[in-house]
Amino acid sequence: MPELDQVLDAIECLAGRHRTVTALPGGLTNTNLRVRTDEVDVVVRISPPSTGRLAVDRECEYLNSLAAAAAGVGAPVVDYLPGRGVLVVEFIPEAATFDEEGVARHTDRIAAALRRLHAGPSFANRFDIFDIGRRYLAIMEEPGFHLPDRYVDVLPTAGRMEAALRERPESLVPCHNDLLAANFLDDGNRIWIIDYEYSGNNEPGFELGNIAQESHLGDDDLAALVHAYYGQDAPGLVARARLWAVASAFVWTLWGTIQERIAPVDHDFRAWGLEKFARAEEAMADRDFGLLLDTVAGAR
């Protein structure tokens, strides 16, 4: 593959060396490769230019990856090719990704990893799920894009949710913001957190709620994660994380809808997004949703 060889030859630690290249599974957007030489063992992540439309800033991702590595949570950064969507990090040996059941089983260890990340160096940018949602909605007005049925109908309810969460915000910390189960790596001693595409300073409650949303955690598991993170039973913080879970599902719905049109990979992004919308819509229609809003708006 001549194009790949050109990319790998542009990476200083790989240039001109005999290389063993292995495709890594997972990932809905990028090409992930393990590349080994006699001297190094690294992961090369190659991203398509279209990800800029999805609110990914590659320069911020690079800087935040450095900060996460300094916090002892992210893989050490080896190289970065500006303008080419190429980031190189050390391969973490003897590590396996979690599945959704693993996330539920390891809430204490995940919370500890998050506290290390959140206490580390500040990130280079701000992440706000509602602002990203408005950016995605603007894209959906372009020809060829189609909002899911009923999405507009629940925008007023989403607005009430945003207002409640804005009422008493938490202090911002460096957050990953896209913690799918596969973004946790367990080497048996510690949990690593990888792939900082959507990273940015944010409320820790969003991080917890988004984890619950991505791994389909039940209420008890989410409460356990919140308790493990904050070190206390706090119904207001649990309610806040639950709302953030709904908000993330609601906005990531549009991520899937946009990807359906622009992604270069073969994946059913529409079904992926509609599943998230179904869960967000169901939560917003629940009879207890109003109580959840009141709890969050009034929590101290």
Sequence and secondary structure as in RCSB ss.txt:
>XXXX:A:sequence
MPELDQVLDAIECLAGRHRTVTALPGGLTNTNLRVRTDEVDVVVRISPPSTGRLAVDRECEYLNSLAAAAAGVGA
PVVDYLPGRGVLVVEFIPEAATFDEEGVARHTDRIAAALRRLHAGPSFANRFDIFDIGRRYLAIMEEPGFHLPDR
YVDVLPTAGRMEAALRERPESLVPCHNDLLAANFLDDGNRIWIIDYEYSGNNEPGFELGNIAQESHLGDDDLAAL
VHAYYGQDAPGLVARARLWAVASAFVWTLWGTIQERIAPVDHDFRAWGLEKFARAEEAMADRDFGLLLDTVAGAR
>XXXX:A:secstr
 HHHHHHHHTSTTTTTS  EEEE    SS EEEEEE SS EEEEEE  GGGGGGT  HHHHHHHHHHHHHTTSS 
 EEEEETTTTEEEEE  TT EE  HHHHHHTHHHHHHHHHHHHTS   SSB  HHHHHHHHHHHHTSTT    TT
TGGGHHHHHHHHHHHHHS    EEE     GGGEEE SS EEE   TT EEE HHHHHHHHHHHTT  HHHHHHH
HHHHHSS  HHHHHHHHHHHHHHHHHHHHHHHHHHHH SS   HHHHHHHHHHHHHHHHHSTTHHHHHHHHHH  
